[in-house]
Amino acid sequence: MKRIVVLLSIVLLMTGCSVKTLSNVDIGKNIKTLLSEKSSIHNVYFEGYKYYVPKGMQFLNKEDYNATFVDAKGYKYYLYVDAISYYHKVENTYQENDTSHFSRKINYNKKTGYIQIDKQDDGYYLINYMYNYAKMECLVSERDLVTSVDNMSYILRSIKFNDKILESLIGDNILSYQEENFSLFEDTTSKKDDFLDVYQEIDNPKFKDEDQIDIDND
């Protein structure tokens, strides 16, 4: 079993980040606050890209360009990094959905995306959040919506691609990806069954002992 430990020692004064108060109820306000700021902190590194996982979240596993995280409350977060769309600079064509609990097209720091939140039949809420050529999904209760969106914002805003590495990977046809992966810019039906089916393989325990990264947030 390969095991990599990434230790965090983040001091705000050293990084130059300003401390801003986030809302406990306003999702849109927090998205604007977090995505408006440029992030230069990273604690997870992979071939062709890197990003930051915030305190309180644990990296579970990675399969190709998919990854799974879990937070302190046990919610699972699913990340898909679309290096192909980034390489080809695919345009954001998402249209806001009036029937969703929350739906908004996003554009900050020359990076685009969207967030769509839909209530499920069991009362939980499915978050579809795309930004900077990566998408995250999570199924949470209503009381945890704001915190979960904040966690996703921290990760998505920090994603940074390495153009030289991606050029080599894509140019040599080494980069492996599945064409059946969902389109990042399309408004899906946001049904829980479809959401879980996409990640049924990445949640398979056989992946949990390989390339696992523990993030020490102490």
C-alpha positions in Angstrom: 0.0 0.0 0.0 1.4 3.3 -1.0 0.8 6.0 1.6 1.7 9.7 1.3 1.3 12.0 4.2 0.9 15.7 3.5 1.4 17.9 6.5 -0.3 21.3 6.7 1.3 24.2 8.5 -0.7 27.2 7.2 -0.3 30.6 8.8 -2.5 33.3 7.4 0.0 36.0 8.1 2.6 34.2 6.1 0.4 33.5 3.1 -0.9 37.0 2.9 -4.5 35.8 3.0 -7.1 38.2 4.5 -9.5 36.8 7.1 -13.2 37.4 6.2 -16.3 36.4 8.0 -18.5 33.9 6.2 -22.3 33.9 6.5 -24.0 31.1 8.3 -27.1 31.3 6.0 -26.2 33.1 2.7 -24.8 30.6 0.1 -24.5 33.2 -2.6 -22.6 35.7 -0.4 -20.1 33.1 0.7 -19.5 31.9 -2.9 -18.7 35.5 -3.9 -16.4 36.0 -0.9 -14.4 32.8 -1.4 -14.2 32.8 -5.2 -13.4 36.5 -5.5 -10.1 35.8 -3.6 -7.2 34.3 -5.4 -5.9 31.1 -3.7 -2.3 30.2 -3.7 -2.3 27.5 -1.0 -2.1 23.8 -2.1 -1.7 20.7 -0.1 -2.6 18.0 -2.6 -0.5 17.4 -5.7 -1.1 15.1 -8.7 0.2 14.9 -12.2 -1.0 17.9 -14.1 -2.8 19.7 -11.3 -2.9 20.5 -7.6 -5.4 21.9 -5.1 -6.2 22.7 -1.5 -8.3 20.5 0.9 -9.6 22.6 3.8 -9.3 21.7 7.5 -11.9 19.2 8.7 -11.9 17.2 5.4 -10.1 13.9 4.8 -8.9 12.7 1.4 -10.2 9.1 1.0 -9.1 7.9 -2.5 -8.4 8.8 -6.1 -9.2 6.9 -9.3 -8.0 8.6 -12.5 -9.2 12.2 -12.4 -11.9 11.4 -9.7 -11.4 11.8 -6.0 -13.5 11.3 -2.8 -13.4 13.2 0.4 -15.3 13.0 3.7 -15.9 15.8 6.2 -16.2 15.7 10.0 -20.0 14.9 9.8 -19.5 12.0 7.5 -20.7 13.6 4.2 -18.9 12.4 1.1 -17.7 14.8 -1.5 -17.0 13.7 -5.0 -14.6 15.6 -7.3 -14.0 15.3 -11.0 -11.2 17.3 -12.6 -11.8 17.7 -16.3 -8.3 18.3 -17.7 -9.6 17.7 -21.2 -12.1 20.5 -21.1 -9.5 22.8 -19.5 -7.0 21.9 -22.3 -9.5 22.7 -25.0 -11.0 25.7 -23.1 -14.5 24.5 -23.4 -17.1 27.3 -22.9 -19.5 27.4 -20.0 -23.0 27.0 -21.5 -24.9 26.3 -18.2 -28.3 27.9 -17.9 -29.8 28.8 -14.5 -32.6 26.5 -13.4 -35.6 28.3 -11.9 -37.0 25.1 -10.4 -33.9 24.3 -8.3 -33.5 25.2 -4.7 -30.5 27.3 -5.7 -29.0 27.8 -9.2 -26.4 30.3 -10.3 -23.9 30.8 -13.1 -20.5 31.8 -11.8 -17.7 34.0 -13.1 -14.8 35.1 -11.0 -11.1 35.8 -11.7 -11.6 34.7 -15.4 -12.9 31.3 -14.2 -16.4 30.2 -14.8 -18.8 27.6 -13.5 -22.1 27.1 -11.8 -23.8 25.8 -8.7 -27.1 24.0 -8.6 -28.8 22.6 -5.5 -31.8 20.4 -5.7 -34.0 18.9 -3.0 -34.3 15.1 -3.2 -37.3 12.9 -2.3 -35.8 11.9 1.0 -35.4 15.6 2.1 -31.7 15.8 1.5 -30.1 18.3 -1.0 -27.9 17.3 -3.9 -25.2 20.0 -4.6 -23.7 20.1 -8.1 -20.9 22.6 -8.1 -18.7 23.3 -11.1 -15.9 25.8 -11.2 -12.5 26.1 -12.9 -12.9 22.9 -15.0 -13.7 20.7 -12.1 -17.0 19.5 -10.6 -17.9 18.5 -7.0 -21.1 16.8 -5.8 -22.4 16.1 -2.3 -25.6 15.0 -0.7 -26.4 16.8 2.6 -29.1 17.9 4.9 -30.5 21.4 4.7 -28.8 22.6 7.9 -25.4 21.7 6.4 -25.8 23.2 3.0 -23.8 26.4 3.7 -20.9 24.6 5.3 -20.7 22.0 2.5 -20.8 24.7 -0.2 -18.0 26.5 1.6 -15.9 23.4 1.7 -16.4 22.8 -2.0 -15.6 26.5 -2.8 -12.2 26.2 -1.0 -11.3 23.2 -3.1 -12.6 24.3 -6.5 -11.1 27.8 -6.3 -7.6 26.4 -5.5 -7.3 24.0 -8.5 -4.3 24.9 -10.5 -3.4 23.2 -13.7 0.2 22.6 -15.0 0.0 23.4 -18.7 3.3 21.9 -19.6 2.5 18.5 -18.0 -1.0 18.4 -19.5 0.4 19.3 -22.9 2.7 16.3 -22.7 0.0 14.0 -21.4 -2.7 14.9 -23.8 -0.4 15.4 -26.7 1.0 11.9 -26.3 -2.4 10.4 -25.8 -1.4 9.2 -22.4 -4.1 10.9 -20.5 -6.9 8.4 -19.7 -10.5 9.5 -19.3 -14.0 8.1 -19.9 -16.2 9.7 -22.5 -19.3 8.7 -20.5 -18.4 11.1 -17.7 -21.0 13.8 -17.2 -20.7 17.1 -19.0 -19.6 19.8 -16.5 -21.7 22.5 -18.1 -25.0 20.8 -18.6 -28.0 21.1 -16.3 -28.6 17.5 -15.2 -31.8 16.2 -13.6 -29.8 16.2 -10.3 -31.3 12.9 -9.1 -29.6 11.1 -6.3 -29.6 7.7 -8.1 -27.7 9.1 -11.1 -25.3 10.8 -8.8 -24.5 7.7 -6.9 -24.2 5.6 -10.0 -21.5 7.8 -11.4 -19.2 7.1 -8.4 -20.1 3.5 -7.6 -16.6 2.3 -8.7 -14.7 5.0 -6.9 -16.4 4.1 -3.6 -15.4 0.5 -4.0 -13.3 -0.5 -1.0 -10.6 -2.0 -3.3 -9.5 1.6 -4.1 -9.1 2.8 -0.5 -5.7 1.2 0.2 -4.1 2.7 -2.9 -2.6 6.1 -3.2 -4.4 7.3 -0.1 -3.4 10.7 1.2 -4.0 11.7 4.8 -4.1 15.4 5.5 -3.0 16.3 9.0 -5.0 19.4 10.0 -3.7 19.7 13.6 
